[in-house]
Amino acid sequence: MVKIYIEHCEPALSKWLWLEYRHASKLAGRENIAFCNVKDERERRLLEKLGEVYEESVTELPLDRARTVILDPEAVLPLTPSDFKIFSNMVVGGILGDHPPQGRTFKLISSKMRGVSTRNLGRRQLSIDSSVYMALRVAEDIPLSGIPMKRRLIIKVNEHHSIMLPYTYPLVEGKPLVAPGLIKYLKDEIVKDEEAILRTGKPVSIADKLESHL
C-alpha cells in the first residue's frame, strides 16, 4: 500500500480543507496517510484523528526519494499502474485550487524536492480527496483513461443562486465524488466564513469550531 503525504499549504485548516482531508483519510485509511507542514498545534491535534501529523514540511522528512513521487499537475508524465512498482511514497498538495491554477504544487513542493519524480493526473484541476481517490484507483491497476470524470460541478443554493466549482471530479457509480458535508458547507456556511475573513483579515481555522467537540 502506498503511503500518502499531504503537504498542508494553506494558511489555516479551514472547514473546506478539513472536509477534503477527512475524506482523503477515509479513502486511503488512517494508517496510510500523513499530514505535513502543520504549524498550528491545535490543528495538529485535530488532524491526528485522521492520520500521522508532522509539523515539518514533507520536503524535510527523511523519505527515500527514489521511492517517492509528487502528484503535480505540471508534471510531464501521467501516473500509471507501473509506477507503483517503484514508488511507495506519494506526495499530494494540500491546496484549495485557484482558478486559473497558479502552479503552487511546483512552487511549494516539487521545486524544493529536487531529484524526486513527479506525475500528473491529467491537465484538469482536482480536489485534494479526488487526487487521492484517482491515485488509489491507478494503484489498483486502473489507468487514468479508465476512470470516468466530470468537469465542473454546479451546486444550486436556491432558485436565484448557484455555485460553480471549476474542478474535475471522478465519477463513482455515475455520481461526482465530493467530500461528505462539502455541499452543505458551501450552501450554508461558507458565506459566514468569508465575512469573518473580511472582518478580521485572518483565515478561519476549523480548530476554533471543532476542537472542543472532537
N, C-alpha and C positions, 0 to 999 in steps of 0.2 A: 504494500500500500504506500502510495506517495505521501510524504508529509508536506502539508501546505503551510506556508508562512505568509501571513497577510501583514504588509507594511502599512501601519496607520499613518496616513499622510495628511489628514485634515486637522485643523487647529483644535477641534473638540469632538468628543464622541456624541454626535447628535443622535436624535431618535432614529432618523432615517438610516444613518450608519449602523446603529445598534441592530435594527431590524434586519439589515443585509448581513451583518456579521453573525447574528444568531442563526439565520437561515443557512449560511455557509457552514457553520458548525454542525448543524443538523444533517446537512447533505454529506459532509465529509466524515463526521464522527468526531466527538470531542478529543479523542486520543490522537487524531491525525491532523490537528490544526493548531497553529500558534499565531499570536498577535504580537507584533514587534513595534518598537518606537512609540510605546505608550508612556508618556511622561507623567501624566496625572495619576497620582496614587489611587484616587477614588475610582477612576476609570479602569485601572488595572484590577482592582478588586472585583468590579463588575464583570470584566472580561474573563476572569478566572473561572466563572461559571461556564464559559464556552470552550475553553482550551488553555493551552500554555500561554503565558504572557511574559513579554520581555520589555524592560524599559529601554534596552538598547535597540538600535536600528538593526534590521536584518543584514545590512552592509557591514556590521561589526561582529556578527556572530561567526564562530569558527566552523562554518559549514564546509563540507567537501565541495569545492567549487566545480570540480569536474563532473559531479553528480547533481548539480543544481541548475535549474532553468528558470528564467524570469518570463512571465507572461507579459509581453509588451506589444501593444498594438502597432508600434513602429518596427517590430522585428521583421526581417526579410522572409524568414521561413515560417510556415504554419506548423502547429503542433500536430504530430502524427502518433498513431499507436506504437510505432517502433521506437519513439523517443523514450518510452517507459522501460526499455531495456537498458537505458543509460542513466536516466535521471530518477533520483529518489526524493529530491527536494524541489519544491515548486514555490516560487515567489509570486504573489499577487499584490497589486497595488490597492491599498485601502483608500480609494479615491472616488468621491462622488463626481461623476463625469461633468465635463464642461461642454458647452455647445457653442461654437465648434470645439473639438478636442484641442487641448493645449500641449499634448506630449509630455504630461507630467510624470508618467511612469519612467520614461527615459531620463528626464531631468533629475528626478528624485531617487531613482533606484538603479536603473541599468548603467547610467554613466558613472556610478560610484562602485560598481561591481565588475570592473574590467576583467575579462577572462571567463566570465560566466555566460553560458549560452542563453539566447533569447528566442522565443517563439511567439507567434501571434495566433489569435483565434478567429481570424478574418479581419476585415478592414472596418467593420462597423463597431460602434461603441457598445460595450456590455456593462451591466451592473456587476458589482463585486460577486454576489452569490451566483449570478448567471455564469460568470467566468469559472467559478469553482465547479459548477454543475457540468459545464462543457468539458473542462479538463478531465473530470472524473469519467465522463462517458468515453472520451478518447482513450483513457487508460483501460477501459473495458473493451478495447479493440474496435470502437466505432469511429470511423473517420469523421472529420468535421462536416464533410459533404453529406453525411448520413444523418445529421441532426437537424430536424426542421426548425425554422426560425421565423419570427415575426418582427418586422421593422416598425418601430413606433408603437406607442400604447396610448390610447385616448381614454381618460377617466372622466366620466360625466359627473360633475359635482351637483348640478341642478339643471333645470331646463335652459338656463341662461349662461352657464359657465362650465367649461370643460378644461381639464389639464392634459397637455400633451407631453409625454415623456419621449424624448428623441433618441431612445436607445433601442437596441435589438435584443429580443428575448427568445430563448429556446422554447419550443412548444412541447408540452408534456400532455399526452392524451388530448392533443388539439388545443390546449389552453396555454397562454403565456405563463412562464414560470416567474412568479412575482413573490417576493418575500412576504410571508404571512403578516398581516397587520399594516403593510405599507399603504395599500389603497385607502384604508380607513384613516390613516395618519394624514395622507395628502388631502383627503376630503375635510377632515375635522380639526386638525391641529396645526398644520404647517404654517398657516397664516399667523397664528399666535406666536409661534417661534420666530417668524420673520419680523414681526412687530417688535418682539423683545430685542432682537439684534439691532434693529434701527434705533430703539430707545436707549440701549446701553452701549452700543458699539462693540459688544463682545459676542462671540459664538455661544450658542446654548448647548450645554452638556446634559446628557440624559442622567448623568450621575446626580445632578441636582434633584431629579424627579424620582429616580428608581432606587437609589442606594438603600433607603430605609425600608424598601419592600422586598429586597432580594436576600 
